[in-house]
Amino acid sequence: MSLKKNTHDFNYPVGVTSSGRSPRRCVDNLTSLKVIVLSDNRLTTLPDWIGGLQNLERINVNNNKITSLPETIGNLINLKTLILGGQE
């Protein structure tokens, strides 16, 4: 069995997705999102817009490089679990 090489190009300009929309605009449609897993991505921070995901109950940003969180994280009144372990 051979594996077909992934031919998708994910090198989009900062602030633009494959659909041509900004990430912020895409996030506006995620109002029911309850869990977000961003572990193992070398993130150094979380975007301010994360505080607009009012239904988030769980955030996993394990194994990144995060040194601080945005103030907007305080807007997440339904947040029950925030996993931050393994930051470099």
C-alpha positions as CSV (number, residue, x, y, z in Angstrom):
1,M,0.0,0.0,0.0
2,S,1.4,3.4,-0.9
3,L,0.4,6.7,0.7
4,K,-0.5,9.6,-1.6
5,K,1.5,12.7,-0.8
6,N,-0.5,15.6,0.6
7,T,-0.7,18.2,-2.1
8,H,-2.6,20.9,-0.1
9,D,-0.8,24.2,0.3
10,F,-1.3,25.6,3.8
11,N,1.1,28.5,3.3
12,Y,-1.5,31.3,3.4
13,P,-0.6,35.0,4.2
14,V,-1.0,35.8,7.8
15,G,-4.6,36.6,8.6
16,V,-6.1,34.7,5.6
17,T,-7.5,31.2,5.4
18,S,-7.9,28.9,2.4
19,S,-11.4,30.3,2.0
20,G,-10.0,33.9,1.8
21,R,-11.6,34.8,5.1
22,S,-9.8,36.2,8.1
23,P,-9.4,33.8,11.0
24,R,-11.5,36.2,13.2
25,R,-14.4,36.0,10.8
26,C,-14.2,32.2,10.8
27,V,-14.2,32.2,14.6
28,D,-17.4,34.3,14.7
29,N,-19.2,31.2,13.3
30,L,-18.0,29.0,16.2
31,T,-20.4,30.2,18.8
32,S,-21.3,26.7,20.0
33,L,-17.7,25.4,20.3
34,K,-17.2,23.8,23.7
35,V,-13.7,22.3,23.4
36,I,-10.6,23.5,21.6
37,V,-7.4,21.5,21.5
38,L,-4.3,23.4,20.4
39,S,-1.6,21.3,22.0
40,D,1.8,20.7,20.4
41,N,1.7,23.7,18.1
42,R,4.6,25.9,19.4
43,L,2.1,28.7,20.2
44,T,3.5,31.6,22.2
45,T,0.2,33.2,23.0
46,L,-3.5,32.8,22.5
47,P,-5.4,35.4,20.4
48,D,-7.6,37.9,22.1
49,W,-10.6,36.6,20.1
50,I,-10.6,33.4,22.2
51,G,-12.5,35.3,24.8
52,G,-15.4,35.7,22.4
53,L,-16.0,31.9,22.3
54,Q,-18.5,32.2,25.1
55,N,-19.5,28.5,25.2
56,L,-16.0,27.1,25.6
57,E,-15.8,24.7,28.5
58,R,-12.3,23.2,27.9
59,I,-9.1,24.6,26.4
60,N,-6.0,22.3,25.9
61,V,-2.9,24.2,25.0
62,N,-0.5,21.6,26.4
63,N,3.1,21.5,25.1
64,N,3.4,24.9,23.6
65,K,5.5,28.0,24.5
66,I,2.8,30.1,26.1
67,T,4.1,32.6,28.7
68,S,0.9,34.6,29.3
69,L,-2.8,34.5,28.5
70,P,-4.9,37.3,27.0
71,E,-7.1,39.3,29.4
72,T,-10.2,38.2,27.3
73,I,-9.8,34.7,28.7
74,G,-11.7,36.1,31.7
75,N,-14.8,36.4,29.5
76,L,-15.1,32.6,29.3
77,I,-17.7,32.2,32.0
78,N,-18.4,28.5,31.0
79,L,-14.7,27.5,31.1
80,K,-14.2,24.6,33.4
81,T,-10.8,23.2,32.3
82,L,-7.7,25.0,31.1
83,I,-4.7,22.6,30.4
84,L,-1.4,24.5,30.2
85,G,1.1,21.8,31.1
86,G,4.4,21.4,29.3
87,Q,5.1,25.0,28.3
88,E,8.8,25.5,27.3
